Amino acid sequence: MSFAKLEFFNPFSRSIKDRAVFNMLMKALERGDIKGKPLFEATSGNVGISLAALSNVFGIEFRAYLPNPTPKATQVLLRVLGAEVVMTEFETIDPTMVRFVEEEARKAGAVNLNQFENDDNFLAHRFTAREIEEQLRSIGKTPDVIIAGIGTSGHIAGIASYFKERYDTQVIGVVPAKGEKIPGIKRLETKPKWYFQVEIDRVVEITRKEAIEGAIRVARSDGLLIGLSSGAVFRAYEKIAGELGEKTYVLIFPDDGFKYVEVFESYLGMT
């Protein structure tokens, strides 16, 4: 039996990133770190959208630094929300880009929440895990296998740490295949902080084409418009389930498909 955690019901970015951004921002406000300062953040999508939205709520100026391949839809949505958008020459958000944005913030007297190293990101997903536990418990289930993408590694690590303490749950990570780019997930060479602090049982590599096809397959079988990282998680599930057999699977679907219309358009030969 398989279940999907549909994180696109979060209101600001329509993604799982609302959880981490809300926790990081509220903790920074509680500590008095911001005090009228602008926020600078390296982002390839949903964190930036969530930060832009919540910055408006709290009256904070926000500047998003984007890697070069960022989808146009993300750029447009950030500008709709009033964020200052800086396109960089970085091909992906790696430690070099993270340091670059940190330095930009220091020079400008801005605050960099740094989603890639801020433990408030990781800790937010202990609550995500508890939600999953409560939802499954309501139908008399516990998770045998959890499958999630690896980006900052905040949500997979937070969920893994919670369930590994309580159950004999296998946690499977999903990354792009070598040389491939899938929005929202990254290869381990980018050194995601929390991945190396928890027990992840194995990692499955997925191509961009597989991720797109996974999203389309879910749309046509279940009527859900999911994003590319969700499509990658689904394809990993298909591979793992064929090997592990009948178990209770939980798939984490981080966002929906609307930001990736251009990708689907190209794949379907509509351009």
C-alpha positions in Angstrom: 0.0 0.0 0.0 1.4 3.4 -0.9 0.6 6.9 0.3 1.8 10.3 -0.9 2.3 13.3 1.3 1.0 16.2 -0.8 3.0 19.2 0.3 1.6 21.5 -2.3 -1.2 22.3 0.1 1.1 24.6 1.9 -0.2 28.2 1.1 2.8 30.4 0.2 5.0 28.5 -2.2 2.6 25.6 -2.6 5.5 23.4 -1.5 7.2 21.7 1.4 9.6 24.6 1.7 6.9 26.7 3.5 7.7 24.6 6.6 11.4 25.3 6.7 11.1 28.9 5.7 8.4 29.7 8.3 10.5 28.0 11.0 13.8 29.7 9.9 12.1 33.1 9.7 10.2 33.0 12.9 13.2 31.8 14.9 15.3 34.7 13.3 12.6 37.2 14.3 12.4 35.8 17.8 16.2 36.1 18.2 16.1 39.7 16.9 18.5 38.8 14.0 16.6 40.7 11.4 15.6 44.1 13.1 14.7 45.9 9.8 17.5 44.3 7.8 16.8 42.9 4.3 17.1 39.1 3.6 19.4 37.6 1.0 19.0 33.9 0.0 20.4 31.5 -2.5 17.4 29.6 -4.0 16.4 27.7 -7.1 12.7 28.0 -6.5 10.3 27.3 -3.7 12.4 28.6 -0.8 12.6 31.9 -2.6 8.9 32.0 -3.4 8.1 31.2 0.2 10.5 33.8 1.6 9.2 36.4 -0.8 5.6 35.8 0.3 6.4 35.7 4.1 8.7 38.8 3.7 5.7 40.7 2.5 3.7 39.5 5.5 6.4 40.8 7.9 7.4 43.9 5.9 10.9 42.7 5.1 12.9 43.4 1.9 14.0 40.2 0.1 16.6 39.5 -2.5 16.8 36.1 -4.2 20.0 34.9 -5.8 19.2 32.3 -8.5 21.4 29.8 -10.3 21.4 30.1 -14.1 19.0 27.2 -15.0 16.1 28.5 -12.7 12.8 28.0 -14.5 11.3 31.2 -15.9 8.1 30.6 -14.0 10.0 30.9 -10.7 11.6 34.1 -11.8 8.2 35.6 -12.8 6.5 34.5 -9.5 9.3 36.0 -7.4 8.9 39.3 -9.2 5.1 39.2 -8.8 5.8 38.9 -5.1 8.0 42.0 -5.2 11.4 40.2 -4.6 14.6 41.6 -6.1 15.9 38.9 -8.3 19.6 38.4 -9.1 20.5 35.9 -11.7 24.0 34.4 -11.3 26.3 32.3 -13.4 26.2 29.3 -11.1 24.8 26.2 -12.7 23.6 24.8 -9.4 23.6 25.9 -5.7 26.8 24.4 -4.4 28.9 25.4 -1.4 30.7 28.1 -3.6 27.4 29.8 -4.4 26.3 29.6 -0.8 29.5 31.3 0.3 29.0 33.9 -2.4 25.6 34.9 -1.1 26.8 34.9 2.5 29.5 37.4 1.5 27.0 39.5 -0.5 24.8 39.7 2.6 27.7 40.6 4.9 28.8 43.4 2.6 25.2 44.8 2.4 24.5 44.4 6.1 21.7 41.9 5.2 20.6 38.7 6.9 21.3 35.3 5.1 19.1 32.6 6.7 21.1 30.0 4.7 18.6 27.2 4.2 21.6 24.8 3.5 23.1 25.1 6.9 20.4 26.5 9.2 19.3 23.8 11.6 15.9 25.4 11.9 15.3 24.0 8.4 16.1 20.4 9.6 14.1 20.8 12.8 11.0 22.0 11.0 10.6 18.5 9.5 10.5 16.7 12.8 6.9 18.2 12.7 6.4 17.0 9.2 7.4 13.5 10.4 5.0 13.7 13.3 2.2 14.6 10.9 2.9 11.6 8.8 3.0 9.4 11.9 -0.4 10.7 13.1 -2.0 10.4 9.7 -0.9 6.8 9.3 -1.8 5.9 12.8 -5.4 7.1 12.2 -5.8 4.2 9.8 -3.8 1.7 11.8 -0.6 2.0 9.8 3.1 2.7 10.3 5.6 3.4 7.5 7.8 0.6 6.3 9.5 2.7 3.6 9.7 6.5 3.2 10.9 7.9 -0.2 12.0 11.5 -0.4 14.2 13.7 -2.6 17.5 15.1 -1.4 17.9 18.9 -1.8 19.2 20.8 1.2 18.5 17.4 2.8 16.4 19.2 5.5 13.1 17.3 5.0 14.5 13.8 4.3 16.9 14.1 7.3 14.3 15.5 9.7 11.8 12.8 8.7 14.5 10.1 8.9 15.7 11.1 12.3 12.2 11.0 13.7 11.2 7.6 12.3 14.5 5.9 12.9 14.1 6.7 16.6 10.7 5.0 16.7 10.3 2.4 14.0 12.2 0.1 11.7 11.5 2.3 8.7 13.7 2.3 5.6 14.4 5.8 4.2 15.2 6.1 0.6 16.7 9.2 -0.9 16.3 10.4 -4.5 18.9 12.4 -6.4 19.4 13.3 -10.1 21.5 10.9 -12.2 25.0 12.1 -13.0 25.0 15.0 -15.4 21.2 15.6 -14.9 19.3 18.5 -13.4 16.0 18.1 -11.6 14.6 21.2 -9.8 14.5 20.8 -6.1 16.9 17.9 -5.7 20.7 17.7 -6.0 23.5 15.2 -6.1 25.4 14.3 -3.0 28.5 16.1 -4.4 26.8 19.4 -3.4 27.4 18.2 0.2 23.9 18.5 1.7 24.5 19.0 5.4 22.0 16.8 7.2 22.2 13.9 4.8 25.5 13.0 6.5 24.1 13.3 10.0 21.3 10.7 9.8 20.8 7.2 8.5 19.6 7.0 5.0 19.3 3.4 3.8 20.0 4.0 0.2 19.9 6.6 -2.6 18.2 6.1 -6.0 19.4 8.1 -9.1 16.7 9.3 -11.5 17.1 11.0 -14.9 15.3 14.2 -15.8 13.3 12.3 -18.4 12.2 9.8 -15.8 11.1 12.5 -13.4 9.0 14.2 -16.1 7.5 10.9 -17.2 6.8 10.0 -13.5 4.9 13.3 -13.1 2.9 12.7 -16.2 2.1 9.1 -15.2 0.8 10.3 -11.8 -1.3 13.0 -13.6 -2.8 10.4 -15.9 -3.4 7.7 -13.3 -4.3 9.7 -10.2 -5.3 13.1 -11.5 -2.6 14.9 -9.5 -0.4 17.6 -11.1 2.9 17.0 -9.3 6.3 18.7 -9.8 9.5 17.2 -11.2 11.0 16.2 -7.8 7.7 14.5 -7.0 7.9 12.8 -10.3 11.4 11.6 -9.5 10.2 10.3 -6.1 7.4 8.4 -7.8 9.8 6.8 -10.3 12.1 5.8 -7.4 9.1 4.2 -5.7 8.4 2.2 -8.8 11.9 0.8 -8.8 12.1 0.2 -5.1 8.6 -1.4 -4.8 9.4 -3.9 -7.5 12.3 -5.0 -5.3 10.9 -4.7 -1.8 7.4 -6.0 -2.5 4.2 -5.4 -0.5 4.9 -2.8 2.2 3.5 0.5 3.5 5.2 3.2 1.4 5.1 6.9 2.0 6.2 9.1 -0.9 7.0 12.8 -0.2 5.7 15.0 -3.0 7.3 18.4 -2.4 5.3 20.6 -4.8 2.9 20.7 -7.7 3.4 20.8 -11.5 2.3 24.4 -12.3 5.8 25.9 -12.1 7.1 23.4 -14.6 4.6 24.0 -17.4 7.4 25.0 -19.8 9.2 21.7 -19.1 6.1 19.7 -19.8 5.4 21.7 -22.9 8.8 21.0 -24.3 8.6 17.3 -23.4 5.2 16.9 -25.1 6.6 18.5 -28.2 4.3 21.5 -28.0 7.0 24.1 -28.7 
